Amino acid sequence: MNKSDVVAVEPVIALAKAAGEVILEVYEKEYEIIQKADGSPVTTADHRAHHVIVEGLKNLTPDIPIVSEESDDLDDLTRLESDRVWLVDPLDGTKEFISRNGEFTVNIGLSEKGRPVLGVVYCPYLDVCYFAAEGQGAWRQKGDGAPEKMSVTTFDPKSPRMVASRSHSGKPVEFFRERLAEWSGSQPQIVSMGSALKVCVLAQGDADVYPRLAPTSEWDTCASHCVLDEAGGQLLDCNGLVLRYNKENILNPWFVAIADGEIDWLSFCPADHGE
């Protein structure tokens, strides 16, 4: 890739914030909730944000394919021929959006040869933006304030901090928590959070581990994966492999997001790994 081919993060941040504006316009009003084929909900806000982001990315990088959760052509595998692919969740945390707890995000990630190389995670309700690009560090910006660089923290076994999903937990996560408590000798503090904010909590140093032992798709993780990488953390499947992107199957395996790589977090995962 030539230097001229590098995608700047600033226009992607602007797109995420523009999508956030249309999301908030819907958030404050009555809106229709539709059940998709897999049973998950989708709203007018999802679709409006999708169009804002897709049109913006087409203008910004016309030669890079775009895969959005709300795309009509998710089964089009021509993207596999491209080294770089945008992975977009226009409204991550639709259940949080519907419950009006504010913990929903706009996720825009860029993968290159399977690696997350750029990521923007914007929370419209809080007006907080997390962003990163390969080799440029991870940053958090509140409103129009100056961006602050983020980094993960070293694990303290006396006060383990574990992130859990508000909408998706279950027995495998409980198994992980119990194993962590047994190993550390301390009950983990549970940080409940929705959407891609869960991974960003690790990146900003406020948690140690996030076991996602349930299904996700590539658009759920690509952006926040880049942020966590640049903050010094890792996102690994339960076999210890880094998550890869633009696969033929867009689903992710179970994974664990970690801050301190010196701890054998994967030993706390259930043996079946969801397979």
C-alpha positions in Angstrom: 0.0 0.0 0.0 1.3 3.4 -1.0 1.4 6.3 1.5 -1.2 8.0 -0.6 -3.5 5.1 0.0 -3.6 5.6 3.7 -7.1 6.5 5.0 -7.1 9.4 7.5 -9.2 8.9 10.6 -10.6 12.5 10.9 -13.1 12.2 8.0 -14.3 8.9 9.4 -14.9 10.5 12.8 -16.9 13.2 11.1 -19.0 10.5 9.4 -19.6 8.7 12.7 -20.8 12.0 14.3 -23.0 12.8 11.3 -24.6 9.3 11.8 -24.9 10.0 15.5 -26.9 13.2 14.8 -29.6 11.3 12.8 -29.7 8.6 15.4 -30.4 11.1 18.2 -33.2 12.7 16.0 -35.0 9.4 16.1 -34.0 8.6 19.7 -36.1 11.5 21.0 -39.2 10.5 19.0 -41.5 7.5 18.6 -40.2 5.1 16.0 -41.0 1.7 14.4 -39.2 -1.4 15.7 -38.9 -4.2 13.2 -37.8 -7.8 13.9 -35.1 -9.1 11.5 -35.0 -12.7 10.3 -32.6 -13.6 13.2 -35.0 -12.1 15.7 -32.9 -9.1 16.4 -34.5 -5.6 16.4 -33.9 -2.9 13.9 -35.2 0.7 13.9 -35.5 3.7 11.6 -32.3 5.0 13.2 -30.3 2.0 12.1 -31.3 2.6 8.5 -30.8 6.3 8.5 -27.3 6.0 10.0 -26.5 3.3 7.5 -27.2 5.5 4.6 -25.2 8.4 6.0 -22.2 6.3 6.6 -22.3 4.3 3.3 -22.7 7.4 1.2 -19.9 9.1 3.0 -17.5 6.2 2.7 -18.2 5.8 -1.0 -17.2 9.4 -1.5 -14.2 9.1 0.8 -12.8 5.7 -0.6 -14.8 4.7 -3.7 -12.6 1.6 -4.3 -13.0 0.0 -0.8 -16.0 -2.3 -0.4 -18.4 -1.6 2.5 -20.1 -4.3 4.6 -22.7 -2.9 7.0 -25.0 -4.7 9.3 -27.9 -3.1 7.4 -26.5 -3.9 3.9 -28.9 -5.6 1.5 -26.1 -7.7 -0.1 -24.4 -9.4 2.8 -24.0 -12.6 0.8 -22.0 -10.8 -1.9 -18.5 -12.4 -1.5 -16.8 -10.1 -4.1 -15.4 -8.3 -1.0 -13.1 -11.2 -0.5 -11.1 -10.1 -3.5 -10.3 -6.8 -1.8 -7.4 -6.3 0.6 -9.3 -3.6 2.4 -12.9 -3.6 3.6 -15.0 -1.3 5.7 -17.0 -3.0 8.4 -19.8 -0.9 9.7 -22.4 -1.2 12.4 -24.5 2.0 12.0 -26.2 1.5 15.4 -24.5 -1.0 17.7 -26.6 -1.8 20.7 -30.1 -1.4 19.2 -31.5 -3.1 22.4 -29.8 -0.3 24.4 -31.2 2.3 22.0 -34.7 0.9 22.5 -34.4 0.7 26.3 -33.1 4.3 26.2 -30.1 3.8 28.4 -27.8 5.7 26.0 -25.2 2.9 25.6 -25.3 2.6 21.9 -22.6 3.4 19.4 -21.7 4.0 15.8 -18.9 1.6 14.7 -16.8 2.2 11.6 -13.8 -0.1 11.2 -11.4 -0.7 8.3 -9.7 -4.1 7.9 -6.6 -4.7 5.7 -5.6 -8.2 4.8 -7.7 -9.4 7.8 -6.3 -6.9 10.4 -8.2 -4.0 11.9 -6.2 -0.9 10.9 -8.6 1.9 11.7 -11.5 2.2 14.1 -14.0 4.8 15.2 -16.5 4.1 17.9 -18.8 7.0 18.6 -21.4 7.2 21.4 -23.9 9.9 20.3 -25.8 10.1 23.6 -22.6 10.8 25.6 -20.9 12.6 22.7 -17.8 10.6 23.3 -15.6 9.3 20.5 -13.0 6.6 20.7 -10.7 6.3 17.7 -7.5 4.7 16.5 -5.4 4.0 13.4 -2.6 1.5 13.1 0.6 3.0 14.6 -1.0 6.2 15.8 -2.3 5.2 19.3 -5.8 5.1 20.8 -7.7 8.2 21.7 -10.8 9.4 23.5 -12.5 12.7 22.8 -15.4 14.2 24.7 -17.4 16.6 22.6 -15.1 19.2 21.1 -12.5 18.8 23.8 -8.9 17.8 23.1 -8.4 14.1 22.4 -6.8 12.2 25.2 -4.5 9.2 24.6 -5.6 6.0 26.2 -3.7 2.9 27.4 -4.7 -0.3 29.1 -3.7 -0.9 32.8 -1.8 -3.7 34.5 -4.0 -6.4 36.2 -4.3 -6.2 40.0 -5.5 -9.6 41.3 -6.8 -8.0 44.5 -9.5 -6.1 42.4 -10.2 -7.8 39.1 -12.6 -5.9 36.8 -14.6 -7.8 34.3 -16.9 -6.3 31.6 -20.2 -8.1 30.9 -22.8 -7.4 28.3 -26.1 -6.0 29.4 -28.0 -8.0 26.7 -25.9 -11.1 26.2 -24.3 -13.0 29.1 -25.3 -16.6 30.1 -23.6 -19.6 31.6 -20.3 -19.5 29.7 -19.6 -16.0 31.1 -20.6 -17.0 34.6 -18.2 -19.9 34.2 -15.5 -17.5 33.2 -16.2 -15.2 36.2 -16.1 -18.1 38.7 -12.8 -19.4 37.3 -11.3 -15.8 37.5 -12.6 -15.4 41.1 -11.1 -18.7 42.1 -7.7 -18.0 40.5 -7.4 -14.4 41.8 -8.9 -15.0 45.2 -11.2 -12.0 44.7 -14.7 -11.6 43.3 -14.5 -9.6 40.1 -16.1 -6.2 39.9 -18.6 -6.5 37.1 -18.9 -3.5 34.7 -22.1 -3.9 32.8 -22.1 -2.1 29.5 -23.8 -2.2 26.0 -22.4 -2.1 22.5 -18.8 -1.6 21.5 -18.3 0.5 24.6 -17.4 -2.7 26.4 -14.1 -3.0 24.6 -13.5 0.7 24.9 -13.8 0.4 28.7 -10.7 -1.8 28.6 -8.8 0.6 26.2 -9.3 3.5 28.5 -7.9 1.6 31.5 -11.2 1.0 33.4 -11.4 -2.8 33.1 -9.2 -5.9 32.8 -11.1 -8.4 30.7 -14.3 -8.8 28.6 -15.2 -12.4 27.7 -17.7 -12.4 24.8 -18.8 -16.0 24.9 -21.7 -15.5 22.5 -22.2 -14.8 18.8 -21.0 -11.5 17.2 -20.3 -10.3 13.7 -17.2 -8.6 12.3 -18.9 -5.2 12.2 -19.5 -5.5 15.9 -15.8 -5.7 16.7 -13.5 -4.4 13.9 -13.5 -0.7 15.1 -13.2 -1.3 18.8 -10.6 -4.1 18.1 -8.3 -1.5 16.5 -8.8 0.9 19.4 -7.9 -1.8 21.9 -4.9 -2.9 19.9 -3.5 0.7 19.8 -4.2 1.1 23.6 -2.0 -2.0 24.2 -4.6 -4.7 24.6 -5.6 -7.7 22.6 -8.7 -9.3 21.2 -8.3 -13.1 21.0 -10.5 -16.1 20.3 -10.6 -18.8 22.9 -7.7 -20.7 21.1 -5.4 -17.7 21.5 -5.7 -16.5 17.9 -6.2 -12.8 17.0 -9.6 -12.2 15.4 -9.5 -11.9 11.6 -11.7 -9.9 9.4 -13.3 -10.1 5.9 -13.7 -13.8 6.2 -16.2 -15.7 4.0 -18.3 -16.3 7.2 -18.8 -12.8 8.7 -19.5 -14.3 12.2 -16.8 -14.1 14.9 -15.8 -17.0 17.1 -16.2 -16.5 20.8 -13.5 -14.1 22.0 -11.9 -12.5 25.0 -10.8 -8.8 25.0 -7.9 -8.4 27.4 -5.9 -5.5 28.8 -2.9 -7.2 30.5 -1.3 -9.8 28.2 0.7 -11.3 31.0 -2.3 -13.1 32.4 -3.5 -16.4 30.9 -7.1 -15.2 30.5 -8.0 -18.0 28.1 -7.6 -20.6 30.8 -10.9 -19.3 32.3 -12.9 -20.0 29.1 -15.2 -23.1 29.0 -13.6 -26.1 27.3 -16.1 -26.2 24.4 -15.4 -22.6 23.3 -18.8 -22.4 21.7 -17.8 -24.8 19.0 
